[in-house]
Amino acid sequence: MSDDQQRFLPILGYGENLIEPVKPSSGGGEVAYPRSYTEARDRVKQQVSNLRRAINAIPEEKRLDEVVITVRLHHKFLAKSYTPNTFFRDVNVENIGSRRWYYTEENAEVTHYSKMHFVRATLSNLSRLEEILDQAELTLTDSFRKDIQKIEDISLLSPEEVVVGFEDDWSQGKVEMVLHPFEDETNTAIEKFTRLLTANGVPAESLRVKSYANGPTFISGNLNRKALQAINDFNPLRTVHPIRISSFPEMRTVRIVPNAPNPASGNTRSTIKVGMFDGGVDPTNALLLNHVNENNVLGTQPVAEGIAHGTAVAGCILYGPLNGYGAGSQVPQPLVSVESFRVLPLNDPNDFDLYEAIDIIEKVVPARHDISVYNLSFGPHGPILDDDISRFTYVLDDLAWNYRKLFVVAVGNDGDLEEPFNRIQAPADLVNGLGVGAFAYEYSTGEVIRASYSSVGKGREGCKVKPDLTAFGGDENRPIHLISTTHGHKHLSMGTSFSAPIISGMAGEILGRCDRFNPLVARALLIHSATNPNGVCDELGYGYIDQSVEQIMNCTDKHVTLVYSSSILPTHYAKLPIPYPMNARDAGTIELKYTIAVLSKANPLHVEDYTESAVEDTFYPHDQRYRFSHPGRNPVIRHIEEDADEIQRLLDQGWQRSTLPVTRSTNSYQTEQARRGELKWDTVVQKWDRMRATTLRNPFLVLHGLGRNGGNDRMDYAVIVSISAPRYQGSLYEEILNEYRQLQPIQMRSVNEILVPIQ
């Protein structure tokens, strides 16, 4: 065994002590407008005239005094800076949300991806708009004229845009409906909507309603095709989508075998708690006894399938897979304990949307300050929809933001269905947590592959890479071994229900053993540690985890990992120096990898702009190489020390030096569409590079805080950086610690420190 394998070198913390303020120069140019103001004005006037007639045709029972209209923008104006706020202000209408919009321009075949804004307006607002448009162009502000030029269409939302996700043969079932926010008139909108539903055969007792202040109202109920057609033009209705029946995730049993291991010796319990919302547990099982605490939050009687599922999930949190433990062996002392909250079965067996379970989660999480990580291995059945946010997803993102919790969610077991039904399921599409898939081993080669049933990405805007990562979930050839409700036996099965709690247990251990880490750091560190030889993909996400926490927290002499944890405001910049020894120029090829995770406020009203904030990253490998530019000349790159004389001549001739050194990152001034393609609004960013050691000198990252939808909150972020130099002569780890005294190895609590005697 080598010295690197024998020595435990903790990852380095306190990277935030290196952070410096920085202000890059501004850049970028104005977008060319698709038509002149005169042309745009005439188009909008005709659209307003058509809109008036459409509003007057809405029956009284399907509208309020204010009507929701859509302002659809040309595809060049996706960025939040192009939101037509002057238009909204001058016409005195309120922007209450947005979502994606696809359209084809006149006499063109290309379909464009753009955005529609929802606004509440009255007929008097439209009259005000017409009055402004009739004014002389020179009397109008430049910003108003430009806003008019951005508009592609003003109209009502069509029934086809409201009703999403229904198959042609759908006849009846449970659906979730979302109403636009109407502030003081919310109750009026709900009452009108309820009357419309019940008049079309919807049982009043099937309706469940949940409103959020300054946010949407979620309503679920049992509908038939007639009722669906009756509500598709209800003006306050934003969207309606089906909810497929699923009380418990199916346990795909392979077999049950009588070879369960023995419990750990000793009489101790971990103080690190991981929360679990599921179907309950069998606390009398010897492997769970004293390591699982039941919390009574639901008045229903447990059912056998729920107990079996929850018992298996709890075992995965405590021990991971039991594949390596047979009869006569002994499991190790669990390094976490489980707080079980049984939220299934519900009081209403027809509550397929799980509103009662969500209500319980909303009460439990704020009250339990002693739990930072929660596992959810259940959820509504069916793939996520891009133009819709489920209440379950929004609630978890909101709780994660407000209470700084980490939710780990199974992505679902429909990966073997045809597209798009194989897509991940809510609430695994959350942007502030981890959606976990399952991997298996290829039968003949042993290669890690996606388990065929594991649902695939992409995720939604704000976290397009889903699953975030994968853990072992088993398959028919090599099932995962679980704790069984038949004492002394193991349950051999498969599913993402059991891969997710493996990650939950690891996240809990990371937080419990490293006091300085928060849930955001744990999330970033787990993603950073995942392995994916093929790069980021829709099947494995950022990769698979098959290491222990000890391995994740370990560096070697040639491979060093560093953690930064801080916060930033939108529009602000931060410089993160990357520790790289000055004498490492002979180290050959250097591999650099970094992962950034952001905690973002979520806005369910702006589905297309669901994340309120993000971080844009730029990598600068060498602090002495700058770009020099001159109008009409090709830019040149020069070393400010080695080329000092030439640089002075360039400056004397009117050349300008860039504010920051040359970057290896992509162009910072991209279109909004390119930003989305590069995942710039995602809450997780991961990049890697290989370069010669001679091209590095005091490398650093610059982070730029991004905000939109009026969001101006300070955002927390965590950055994990790994530097690998296999040919470095000496210890890269020790050199970095000697040269960067602000850094310190992370102090991990020993196993004995986290265990307490069982009373």
URQUI-V47137 format. One record per residue. PSI is psi as a letter, one per 40 degrees, with the letter a starting at -180 (NA if undefined). Layout:
psi->PSI
psi->PSI
//
This chain:
psi->h
psi->i
psi->d
psi->d
psi->d
psi->d
psi->h
psi->h
psi->h
psi->i
psi->i
psi->h
psi->a
psi->f
psi->d
psi->e
psi->e
psi->e
psi->h
psi->i
psi->i
psi->i
psi->g
psi->i
psi->i
psi->i
psi->a
psi->i
psi->i
psi->i
psi->i
psi->h
psi->i
psi->d
psi->i
psi->i
psi->d
psi->d
psi->d
psi->d
psi->d
psi->d
psi->d
psi->d
psi->d
psi->d
psi->d
psi->d
psi->d
psi->d
psi->d
psi->d
psi->d
psi->d
psi->d
psi->d
psi->e
psi->h
psi->i
psi->d
psi->e
psi->f
psi->i
psi->a
psi->d
psi->i
psi->i
psi->h
psi->i
psi->h
psi->h
psi->h
psi->i
psi->i
psi->e
psi->e
psi->f
psi->d
psi->i
psi->d
psi->e
psi->e
psi->h
psi->g
psi->d
psi->d
psi->d
psi->d
psi->d
psi->d
psi->e
psi->f
psi->i
psi->h
psi->h
psi->e
psi->i
psi->i
psi->i
psi->i
psi->h
psi->h
psi->i
psi->h
psi->i
psi->h
psi->f
psi->i
psi->e
psi->h
psi->h
psi->i
psi->h
psi->a
psi->i
psi->i
psi->h
psi->h
psi->i
psi->h
psi->i
psi->i
psi->d
psi->d
psi->d
psi->d
psi->d
psi->d
psi->d
psi->d
psi->d
psi->d
psi->d
psi->e
psi->i
psi->i
psi->d
psi->e
psi->e
psi->i
psi->i
psi->d
psi->d
psi->d
psi->d
psi->d
psi->d
psi->d
psi->d
psi->d
psi->h
psi->d
psi->i
psi->h
psi->a
psi->i
psi->h
psi->i
psi->d
psi->d
psi->e
psi->d
psi->h
psi->i
psi->e
psi->h
psi->i
psi->d
psi->e
psi->h
psi->d
psi->i
psi->a
psi->h
psi->i
psi->h
psi->i
psi->h
psi->i
psi->i
psi->h
psi->e
psi->b
psi->e
psi->e
psi->d
psi->d
psi->d
psi->d
psi->d
psi->d
psi->d
psi->d
psi->d
psi->d
psi->d
psi->d
psi->d
psi->e
psi->f
psi->e
psi->h
psi->h
psi->d
psi->e
psi->e
psi->h
psi->h
psi->h
psi->h
psi->i
psi->h
psi->h
psi->f
psi->a
psi->i
psi->h
psi->h
psi->h
psi->i
psi->i
psi->h
psi->i
psi->i
psi->d
psi->d
psi->d
psi->d
psi->d
psi->d
psi->e
psi->e
psi->e
psi->h
psi->d
psi->e
psi->h
psi->d
psi->i
psi->h
psi->i
psi->i
psi->h
psi->i
psi->h
psi->h
psi->d
psi->i
psi->h
psi->h
psi->h
psi->g
psi->h
psi->d
psi->i
psi->h
psi->i
psi->f
psi->f
psi->i
psi->i
psi->i
psi->i
psi->i
psi->i
psi->i
psi->f
psi->i
psi->i
psi->i
psi->e
psi->h
psi->h
psi->h
psi->i
psi->h
psi->h
psi->a
psi->e
psi->i
psi->i
psi->g
psi->e
psi->e
psi->h
psi->d
psi->e
psi->d
psi->h
psi->e
psi->e
psi->h
psi->h
psi->h
psi->h
psi->h
psi->e
psi->h
psi->e
psi->i
psi->h
psi->i
psi->i
psi->d
psi->d
psi->d
psi->d
psi->d
psi->d
psi->d
psi->d
psi->d
psi->d
psi->d
psi->d
psi->d
psi->d
psi->d
psi->e
psi->a
psi->i
psi->e
psi->d
psi->e
psi->h
psi->a
psi->h
psi->e
psi->i
psi->h
psi->i
psi->i
psi->h
psi->h
psi->e
psi->i
psi->i
psi->h
psi->h
psi->h
psi->h
psi->h
psi->e
psi->i
psi->i
psi->i
psi->d
psi->h
psi->e
psi->e
psi->g
psi->d
psi->e
psi->f
psi->d
psi->d
psi->d
psi->d
psi->d
psi->d
psi->d
psi->d
psi->d
psi->d
psi->d
psi->d
psi->e
psi->g
psi->e
psi->e
psi->h
psi->e
psi->h
psi->i
psi->h
psi->h
psi->f
psi->i
psi->i
psi->i
psi->i
psi->i
psi->i
psi->i
psi->h
psi->d
psi->e
psi->h
psi->h
psi->i
psi->d
psi->d
psi->d
psi->d
psi->d
psi->d
psi->d
psi->d
psi->d
psi->d
psi->d
psi->d
psi->e
psi->f
psi->i
psi->h
psi->h
psi->h
psi->h
psi->h
psi->e
psi->i
psi->f
psi->f
psi->e
psi->e
psi->i
psi->i
psi->h
psi->e
psi->e
psi->e
psi->i
psi->i
psi->i
psi->i
psi->f
psi->e
psi->e
psi->i
psi->e
psi->e
psi->a
psi->h
psi->h
psi->h
psi->a
psi->h
psi->i
psi->a
psi->h
psi->h
psi->d
psi->d
psi->e
psi->e
psi->i
psi->h
psi->i
psi->h
psi->h
psi->d
psi->e
psi->h
psi->i
psi->i
psi->a
psi->i
psi->a
psi->i
psi->h
psi->d
psi->g
psi->d
psi->h
psi->i
psi->i
psi->d
psi->i
psi->i
psi->i
psi->h
psi->e
psi->i
psi->a
psi->d
psi->d
psi->g
psi->i
psi->h
psi->h
psi->i
psi->h
psi->i
psi->e
psi->h
psi->h
psi->e
psi->i
psi->i
psi->h
psi->h
psi->a
psi->i
psi->i
psi->e
psi->d
psi->e
psi->d
psi->d
psi->d
psi->d
psi->d
psi->d
psi->d
psi->d
psi->d
psi->d
psi->d
psi->d
psi->d
psi->d
psi->e
psi->g
psi->d
psi->e
psi->i
psi->i
psi->d
psi->d
psi->d
psi->d
psi->d
psi->d
psi->d
psi->d
psi->d
psi->d
psi->e
psi->i
psi->h
psi->g
psi->d
psi->e
psi->a
psi->h
psi->i
psi->e
psi->d
psi->e
psi->b
psi->e
psi->a
psi->i
psi->h
psi->f
psi->i
psi->i
psi->d
psi->d
psi->d
psi->d
psi->e
psi->h
psi->i
psi->i
psi->d
psi->e
psi->h
psi->h
psi->h
psi->i
psi->h
psi->h
psi->h
psi->a
psi->i
psi->i
psi->i
psi->i
psi->e
psi->i
psi->i
psi->h
psi->h
psi->g
psi->h
psi->h
psi->h
psi->h
psi->i
psi->d
psi->f
psi->e
psi->e
psi->e
psi->e
psi->b
psi->h
psi->h
psi->h
psi->h
psi->h
psi->i
psi->h
psi->h
psi->h
psi->i
psi->h
psi->h
psi->h
psi->i
psi->h
psi->e
psi->d
psi->g
psi->d
psi->d
psi->f
psi->d
psi->h
psi->d
psi->i
psi->i
psi->h
psi->h
psi->i
psi->h
psi->h
psi->h
psi->d
psi->h
psi->e
psi->e
psi->h
psi->i
psi->h
psi->h
psi->i
psi->h
psi->h
psi->e
psi->i
psi->h
psi->i
psi->i
psi->h
psi->i
psi->h
psi->e
psi->d
psi->d
psi->f
psi->d
psi->d
psi->d
psi->d
psi->d
psi->d
psi->d
psi->d
psi->d
psi->e
psi->e
psi->i
psi->h
psi->i
psi->i
psi->d
psi->i
psi->i
psi->h
psi->i
psi->e
psi->i
psi->i
psi->h
psi->d
psi->g
psi->i
psi->i
psi->d
psi->d
psi->d
psi->d
psi->d
psi->d
psi->e
psi->f
psi->d
psi->e
psi->i
psi->e
psi->h
psi->h
psi->h
psi->i
psi->i
psi->i
psi->h
psi->i
psi->i
psi->d
psi->e
psi->e
psi->h
psi->h
psi->f
psi->i
psi->i
psi->i
psi->h
psi->h
psi->h
psi->h
psi->h
psi->i
psi->i
psi->f
psi->e
psi->h
psi->f
psi->i
psi->h
psi->h
psi->i
psi->i
psi->h
psi->h
psi->h
psi->h
psi->h
psi->h
psi->h
psi->g
psi->d
psi->e
psi->h
psi->h
psi->a
psi->h
psi->d
psi->d
psi->d
psi->d
psi->d
psi->d
psi->d
psi->d
psi->g
psi->e
psi->e
psi->i
psi->i
psi->i
psi->h
psi->h
psi->h
psi->h
psi->i
psi->d
psi->d
psi->d
psi->e
psi->i
psi->i
psi->i
psi->h
psi->NA
//
